[in-house]
Amino acid sequence: MAVFGAHVTGETVPGSGRILTRDALAFVADLQRRFGPLREDLLQRRHERDKAIRSGARRLDFLPETAEVRAADWSVAPAPADLDDRRVEITGPAEPKMMINALNSGARVFMADLEDALSPTWENVVGGQAALADAVRGTLSFESPEGKSYRLGEHLATLLVRPRGWHLVESHVMVDERPISASLFDAGLYLFHNAAERLSRGSGPYFYLAKLESHHEARLWNQVFVHAEEALGIPRGSVRATVLIETIHAAFEMDEILYELREHAAGLNAGRWDYLFSSIKTFRHRPDLDLPDRAQLTMTVPFMRAYTELLVRTCHRRGAHAIGGMAAFIPSRRDPEVNATALAKVRDDKERESRDGFDGTWVAHPDLVPVATEVFDGVLGSAPHQKQRLREEVAVTADELLDLRVEGGRVTEAGVRGNVRVAIAYLDSWLRGNGAAAIDNLMEDAATAEIARSLLWLWRAQRTTLDDGRIIDDALYRQLREEELARLGGAGEGRLGEAAAVLDGLVLTDNPPDFLTLPAYSRLD
C-alpha cells in the first residue's frame, strides 16, 4: 500500500486493515516529513557529543547556556485527574494477555511498551497498535491456547504508551523511499486512532518517552505533540508525557527537559537499568572505569543515589511526579525461600524510594503490585503523591554524577557467566519475537541485556582481572560463552546460535554499536 509517498513494505498481518488505513498512513507520513530531518540532526549531535567526550574535548556538565531555566521559578502543567495518583505502575509489552493482566492488576498506571519489552517484529508492532486501540475502547480480550479467557475488568489502570526511541526506524514503512522514524510511527498511530477516544472517556493520550539525551530532543517531542493536537482537533495540552531519565546525558538536563515539555509534561522516571548502560557506554574508553559484577551495581552506590535524589528534587520543585525504578523480580510459586528473599529485596527497594520522596514506582509482575502498594500506602496514605517534599537539602554536583567508582567492587567468574547467559538468552528470545524474557527469576528486557553486554565489552577491552586472578581476554570470553551456550541448549536450539553471534559482534570489537537492537533488528523475521 502506498499513500502520499508512504509505502508499507511489510506483509499483511492481523490488525493491518484497521491500523494501517490511508488516513493513518497519511498522518504519520506528514509527521515524518515535518520532523524527520530534525530527528536526524539531533542524532548526529549525539554522535558528535559522544566523540568529543571520548576524545576528552568535552566534559559532561550542567549547561551554562540554560542556567536561567534552572534558576527560574516555573512549573509544569497540573496533572490530569487520572494521572495524579501514580503510586504503583506496572509495565509490559503491548500484547493482549499482558495488557489485560496489567490493566486488571490493581496498579494505578500501566505502561504498554512498544520499546524495550517488545520485540519489533512487524506482527508485534501492528498487533500492539491493534491491542492498544481495543484497550482504549474496553474491548480487548484474549483466548489462550489452553482455552482460558482473559477480559478487562471494571477498575483499570490508567494507560500510558511507550513508543520506540529516536534512534530507531520502522523498516516496514517507507516515506519518500526512506524508513520512517519508529518514534513518529508508534506515537503517531496511537494518537491518530486513540487520542479523541481517550479524551471522550475522560482521560487522554499519555506517553512515556525513552532514551532522550538532551532537552533539544524533548523540544522535538513537544513540537510533535503541538502539531498532532492541532491536526487531530484536540485541545492543546491534551497529550501528557513522562520522560525516562535513562541516559547520563539527560541527568544533566532534567530541568531543561521538563521545561521544554512543560505544557505536556507529566513527570520524570528513574530508568535505572538503561541509565547504568548509558553510563558504561558513554565512558567505556576511560582507562579508570572499573566496574564490578552487575549484582553490585545497585541503587545504593553513590552515583546512582546522586542521580535519583537529583531527580526527585528536580521534579518536586517543578510540580512534576517523580517515579521510581523497576522491580523486575518474577515471583516463584515453586521455591518459597527464593521467593521470600526476593520479595524482601523488593520491599527494601520500594521503602528506600518512598522515603526518598518518589511519588510512585515500577513493577514488572502483577504479584508485586500488592507489596509495592503497601509500601507507598504507608508513606502517602490517602494523598496522591508527596510533591510537597521539595528535598531542598539535596545538592548534587557534576562530579557526583560522573564518579562511577564502586567501593569494594569485584568481578567474578559467576558475574561474567551471568552476563553471557542473560545476553544470549535474551537475544534468542528477542529474535523469536519475545522482548520480555523471564530469565533466572527476573523479567529481562533490552535494557538489562544492554548492561550485560556492555560490561562484557568493558572487562574484555580493559583486560579486567577476576577475583581469582585470571584475566578476562578474548579466549576466556569465548570459553565461557561456549559453555553457557551449551547449557542453554546449544547453537541449534531456537535462535541461540544467532544470539551468540550477535553477542560476539557486540563484545569482540573495538567500537561496539550504540544499541544491541541495531544489529539485531536486521535478523528479525
C-alpha positions in Angstrom: 0.0 0.0 0.0 1.3 3.5 -0.9 -0.3 6.7 0.4 1.1 10.1 -0.4 4.6 8.7 -0.6 4.2 6.4 2.4 4.7 2.8 1.3 4.1 -0.3 3.5 6.6 -3.0 2.7 5.6 -5.3 5.5 3.2 -8.2 4.8 -0.4 -8.1 5.8 -0.7 -9.2 9.4 -3.5 -9.3 11.9 -4.7 -5.7 12.6 -3.3 -4.2 9.3 -6.7 -3.4 7.9 -7.9 -1.2 10.8 -4.5 0.2 11.9 -2.7 1.0 8.6 -5.6 2.9 7.0 -5.0 5.5 4.3 -5.7 8.4 6.7 -3.5 6.9 9.4 -0.6 6.5 7.0 -1.0 10.0 5.6 -0.8 11.3 9.2 2.4 9.5 10.1 3.9 10.3 6.7 3.3 14.0 7.4 4.9 13.7 10.8 8.0 12.1 9.2 8.3 14.9 6.6 7.9 17.6 9.2 10.1 16.3 12.0 12.3 13.5 10.4 15.1 15.9 9.3 15.3 17.5 12.8 15.4 14.0 14.3 18.3 13.1 12.1 20.1 16.3 13.0 19.7 15.5 16.7 21.1 12.0 16.3 24.1 13.5 14.5 24.6 15.8 17.5 24.5 12.7 19.8 27.4 11.2 17.8 29.4 14.4 17.8 29.0 14.9 21.5 30.0 11.3 22.3 33.0 11.6 20.1 34.0 14.8 21.9 33.6 13.1 25.3 35.7 10.1 24.3 38.5 12.3 23.0 38.5 14.4 26.1 37.4 17.6 24.3 34.2 17.8 26.2 33.1 17.0 29.8 29.5 16.3 30.7 28.2 19.1 33.0 25.2 21.2 33.7 24.7 23.5 30.7 25.8 27.1 31.2 23.6 28.3 28.4 20.5 27.1 30.2 21.4 28.3 33.7 18.5 30.8 33.6 16.0 27.9 33.1 17.4 26.1 36.1 17.3 29.2 38.3 13.8 30.5 37.2 10.6 29.8 39.1 8.2 27.8 36.8 6.1 24.7 37.0 4.8 22.0 34.6 1.1 21.8 33.9 -1.1 20.3 36.7 -1.6 16.5 36.3 -4.8 15.2 34.9 -7.1 13.6 37.5 -6.2 10.0 36.3 -2.5 10.7 36.4 -2.4 12.4 39.9 -2.0 9.2 41.9 0.7 7.0 40.4 1.9 5.2 43.5 2.4 1.9 41.6 2.9 1.5 37.9 3.2 -1.8 36.1 4.9 -2.2 32.7 5.0 -4.8 30.0 4.8 -5.3 26.2 1.8 -4.2 24.2 0.5 -7.7 23.8 -3.1 -8.7 24.7 -2.6 -11.1 27.5 0.0 -9.0 29.3 -2.1 -5.9 28.8 -5.2 -7.4 30.2 -3.4 -8.8 33.3 -1.6 -5.4 33.8 -4.7 -3.3 33.4 -6.6 -5.5 35.9 -3.7 -5.8 38.3 -4.7 -3.1 40.8 -1.8 -0.8 39.8 -2.7 2.8 39.3 -0.9 3.0 35.9 0.0 0.5 33.2 2.7 1.4 30.6 2.1 -0.6 27.5 5.6 -0.9 25.9 6.3 -0.7 22.2 10.0 -0.2 23.1 12.4 -2.3 25.2 10.0 -5.0 26.2 8.5 -5.6 22.7 10.5 -7.4 20.0 9.7 -5.2 17.0 8.6 -7.8 14.6 6.1 -6.4 12.1 3.4 -8.6 13.5 4.2 -7.4 17.0 4.2 -3.7 16.0 0.9 -3.8 14.2 -0.7 -6.1 16.7 0.5 -3.9 19.5 -1.3 -0.9 18.0 -4.5 -3.0 17.4 -4.4 -4.2 21.1 -4.0 -0.6 22.3 -7.0 0.5 20.2 -9.1 -2.3 21.8 -7.9 -1.5 25.3 -8.8 2.2 24.9 -12.3 1.1 23.9 -12.6 -1.5 26.6 -13.0 -4.4 24.1 -9.6 -6.1 24.5 -9.8 -9.8 25.0 -7.5 -12.9 24.7 -8.1 -16.6 24.4 -5.2 -18.8 25.4 -4.3 -22.0 23.5 -5.4 -23.8 26.6 -8.9 -22.3 26.3 -8.6 -19.7 29.1 -10.4 -16.4 28.5 -9.0 -13.0 29.5 -11.2 -10.0 29.7 -10.9 -6.4 31.1 -12.3 -5.8 34.5 -14.2 -2.9 35.8 -11.4 -1.0 37.5 -8.5 -0.5 35.2 -5.1 1.1 35.5 -4.5 4.4 33.6 -3.0 3.6 30.2 0.4 5.0 29.1 2.2 4.1 25.9 6.0 4.0 25.4 7.0 4.5 21.7 10.4 3.4 20.5 13.3 5.8 20.9 14.5 8.4 18.4 17.4 6.2 17.3 15.2 3.5 15.8 13.4 3.2 12.5 10.5 1.1 11.3 11.8 -0.5 8.2 8.4 -1.8 7.1 7.1 1.6 6.3 9.0 3.9 3.8 8.3 7.6 3.4 9.8 9.1 0.3 11.9 5.9 0.0 13.4 6.2 3.5 12.4 4.2 6.6 10.1 6.1 8.9 11.2 7.1 12.4 9.9 4.4 14.8 9.1 7.1 17.3 6.9 9.0 15.0 5.3 5.8 13.6 4.5 4.4 17.1 3.3 7.7 18.7 1.6 8.9 15.5 -0.5 5.8 15.0 -1.5 5.7 18.7 -2.6 9.4 18.6 -4.4 9.1 15.3 -6.5 6.1 16.4 -7.0 6.9 20.1 -6.4 10.5 21.2 -10.0 11.6 20.7 -11.4 8.4 22.1 -9.3 8.7 25.2 -10.5 12.3 25.8 -14.1 11.3 25.2 -13.7 8.8 28.0 -12.4 11.3 30.5 -8.7 10.5 30.1 -6.1 11.5 27.5 -3.3 10.3 25.3 -0.4 9.7 27.7 3.1 8.6 26.9 6.4 7.6 28.3 9.4 8.9 26.3 12.5 6.8 26.1 16.2 7.3 25.6 16.2 11.1 25.5 19.7 12.6 25.7 19.0 16.3 25.6 16.4 19.0 26.1 16.6 19.5 22.3 15.2 16.0 21.9 12.4 16.9 24.4 11.7 20.0 22.4 11.2 17.9 19.3 8.7 15.7 21.1 6.9 18.8 22.2 6.7 20.1 18.6 5.3 16.8 17.5 2.6 16.9 20.3 1.6 20.5 19.4 1.3 19.7 15.8 -0.6 16.5 16.4 -3.1 18.2 18.7 -3.8 20.8 16.1 -4.0 18.3 13.2 -6.4 16.0 15.2 -8.5 18.8 16.5 -7.9 18.1 20.2 -7.2 20.7 22.9 -3.6 21.8 23.3 -2.0 20.2 26.3 -4.2 17.0 25.9 -1.1 14.9 25.4 1.0 14.2 28.5 4.4 12.7 28.6 6.6 11.3 31.4 10.3 11.2 30.4 12.5 8.3 31.4 15.8 9.7 32.6 17.8 6.7 31.4 20.9 8.3 29.9 23.6 10.0 31.8 23.4 12.9 29.4 19.8 13.6 30.4 20.7 13.6 34.1 22.4 16.9 33.5 19.3 18.4 31.7 16.3 17.3 33.9 15.1 20.9 34.4 15.5 21.7 30.8 13.7 18.6 29.6 10.7 19.4 31.9 10.8 23.0 30.7 10.6 22.1 27.0 7.7 19.8 27.6 6.1 21.8 30.4 2.6 22.1 28.9 2.7 18.4 28.1 5.0 17.1 31.0 3.7 14.6 33.5 6.9 13.8 35.3 10.3 12.0 35.2 11.1 8.4 35.8 14.3 6.9 37.1 15.0 4.4 34.3 17.8 2.9 36.2 18.9 -0.1 34.1 19.2 1.9 30.9 20.9 4.6 33.0 23.6 2.2 34.1 24.0 1.0 30.5 24.3 4.7 29.3 27.0 5.4 31.9 29.0 2.4 30.9 28.6 3.1 27.2 29.5 6.8 27.4 32.6 6.3 29.4 33.7 2.8 28.2 37.0 4.2 26.8 38.1 5.7 30.2 41.0 3.7 31.5 39.9 4.3 35.1 36.4 2.9 34.6 36.4 0.0 36.9 33.0 -1.6 37.3 32.1 -4.8 39.3 29.6 -7.5 38.7 26.1 -6.4 37.7 24.7 -7.6 41.1 26.9 -5.0 42.8 25.6 -2.1 40.7 22.7 -1.3 43.0 20.7 1.8 43.6 22.7 2.4 46.8 26.0 3.0 45.1 26.9 6.7 45.3 26.5 7.7 41.6 23.1 6.1 41.4 22.0 7.7 44.7 23.1 11.1 43.3 21.1 10.6 40.1 17.8 9.5 41.8 18.0 12.2 44.6 18.5 14.9 41.9 15.5 13.6 40.0 13.2 13.8 43.0 14.3 17.3 43.9 14.0 18.5 40.3 10.5 17.0 39.8 9.1 18.3 43.0 10.5 21.8 42.5 8.6 21.9 39.2 5.4 20.3 40.4 6.1 17.1 38.4 5.8 13.5 39.5 8.9 11.6 40.3 8.5 7.9 39.5 11.0 5.3 40.8 12.6 2.3 39.1 11.7 -1.2 38.1 11.4 -4.2 40.4 12.0 -6.9 37.8 11.6 -10.0 40.1 9.1 -12.6 38.9 7.6 -14.4 41.9 8.0 -18.1 42.0 5.4 -20.5 43.3 7.8 -23.4 43.4 10.6 -22.0 45.6 9.2 -20.2 48.7 12.6 -19.5 50.1 13.9 -17.8 46.9 10.5 -16.0 46.7 10.7 -14.7 50.2 14.3 -13.4 49.8 13.4 -11.6 46.6 10.2 -10.1 47.9 12.2 -8.7 50.9 14.6 -7.1 48.4 11.7 -5.6 46.5 10.2 -4.2 49.7 13.6 -2.7 50.8 13.9 -1.1 47.3 10.4 0.4 47.4 10.8 1.6 51.0 14.0 3.4 50.0 12.3 5.1 47.1 9.2 6.1 49.1 11.5 7.6 51.8 13.5 9.5 49.2 10.3 11.2 48.1 9.3 9.3 45.0 5.6 9.6 44.2 5.4 6.1 42.7 7.4 3.1 41.4 7.5 0.4 38.7 7.0 -3.3 38.9 7.1 -5.9 36.2 4.7 -8.5 37.5 1.1 -8.3 38.9 2.1 -10.2 42.0 4.4 -7.4 43.0 1.6 -4.8 42.9 0.4 -5.5 46.5 3.8 -5.2 48.2 4.7 -2.0 46.3 1.2 -0.6 47.0 1.5 -1.4 50.7 4.9 0.4 51.0 3.7 3.5 49.2 0.4 3.5 51.1 2.4 3.6 54.3 4.0 6.8 53.2 1.3 8.5 51.1 -1.8 7.4 53.0 -4.7 8.9 51.1 -2.6 11.6 49.5 -2.0 11.1 45.7 1.7 12.0 45.9 4.4 13.7 48.0 5.4 16.6 45.8 5.4 18.8 48.9 8.7 17.2 49.8 10.9 19.5 47.9 14.2 17.9 49.0 15.9 21.3 49.2 18.7 19.7 51.2 19.8 17.8 48.1 22.7 19.5 46.2 24.1 17.1 43.6 27.3 18.1 41.7 28.5 17.1 38.3 31.4 15.2 39.9 29.0 13.1 42.0 27.1 12.1 38.8 30.3 11.3 37.0 32.1 9.4 39.7 31.3 5.8 38.8 33.5 4.2 41.4 32.1 1.3 43.4 33.9 0.7 46.7 34.7 -2.9 47.3 33.6 -3.9 43.8 34.9 -7.1 42.3 34.4 -9.1 39.1 33.8 -12.8 39.4 33.5 -15.7 37.0 29.9 -16.1 38.1 29.3 -12.5 37.2 30.8 -12.9 33.7 28.8 -16.1 33.2 25.6 -14.5 34.3 26.1 -11.6 31.8 26.8 -14.1 29.0 23.8 -16.2 29.9 21.4 -13.2 30.1 22.6 -11.7 26.9 22.4 -14.8 24.8 19.1 -16.0 26.3 17.5 -12.5 25.9 18.8 -12.1 22.3 17.4 -15.6 21.5 14.0 -14.6 22.9 14.1 -11.2 21.1 14.9 -12.8 17.8 12.0 -15.2 18.3 9.6 -12.3 18.9 9.5 -12.0 22.6 11.0 -8.8 24.1 10.2 -9.5 27.8 12.0 -12.7 28.8 11.9 -14.5 32.1 15.5 -15.4 32.9 16.7 -16.6 36.3 13.5 -15.3 38.1 13.9 -11.8 36.6 12.0 -10.1 33.8 14.7 -9.1 31.4 14.3 -6.6 28.6 16.6 -4.9 26.2 17.9 -2.6 29.0 19.2 -5.3 31.2 20.7 -7.2 28.2 22.5 -3.9 27.3 24.1 -3.8 30.8 25.2 -7.4 30.4 26.9 -6.9 27.0 28.4 -3.5 27.9 30.1 -5.0 31.0 31.4 -7.9 29.0 32.9 -5.5 26.4 34.4 -3.3 29.1 36.0 -6.2 31.0 37.4 -7.7 27.9 38.7 -4.4 26.5 40.4 -3.5 29.7 41.6 -7.0 30.4 40.0 -6.9 33.8 41.3 -9.2 36.5 38.8 -11.7 38.0 38.8 -12.1 41.8 40.6 -15.4 41.2 43.5 -13.7 39.4 42.6 -14.7 35.8 42.5 -12.0 33.0 39.3 -11.5 31.0 40.5 -11.7 27.4 39.1 -12.9 24.1 40.0 -16.5 24.9 38.3 -16.5 28.3 35.2 -14.8 27.0 34.9 -17.4 24.2 35.4 -20.3 26.6 32.7 -19.1 28.9 30.4 -18.1 26.1 30.7 -21.7 24.6 30.0 -23.2 28.0 26.9 -21.1 28.7 25.6 -21.5 25.2 25.8 -25.3 25.7 24.0 -25.0 29.0 21.2 -23.0 27.3 20.7 -25.8 24.7 23.4 -25.2 22.1 23.6 -23.3 18.9 21.0 -25.4 17.2 18.3 -24.7 19.8 15.8 -21.9 18.8 17.9 -19.0 17.7 20.7 -19.3 20.3 23.3 -19.7 17.6 22.4 -16.3 16.1 22.1 -14.8 19.5 25.7 -15.9 20.3 26.9 -14.5 17.0 25.2 -11.1 17.8 26.8 -11.1 21.2 30.2 -11.8 19.7 29.7 -8.8 17.5 28.9 -6.6 20.5 31.8 -7.8 22.7 34.7 -8.7 20.3 35.0 -5.3 18.7 36.9 -2.1 19.3 33.8 0.0 18.6 30.5 -1.7 19.7 27.2 -0.4 18.3 25.3 2.1 20.4 22.4 -0.3 20.9 22.2 -4.0 20.6 18.8 -3.7 18.8 20.5 -2.0 15.8 22.5 -5.0 14.6 19.8 -7.5 15.8 16.9 -5.7 14.0 18.1 -6.9 10.6 17.8 -10.5 11.8 14.1 -10.3 12.8 11.7 -12.4 10.7 
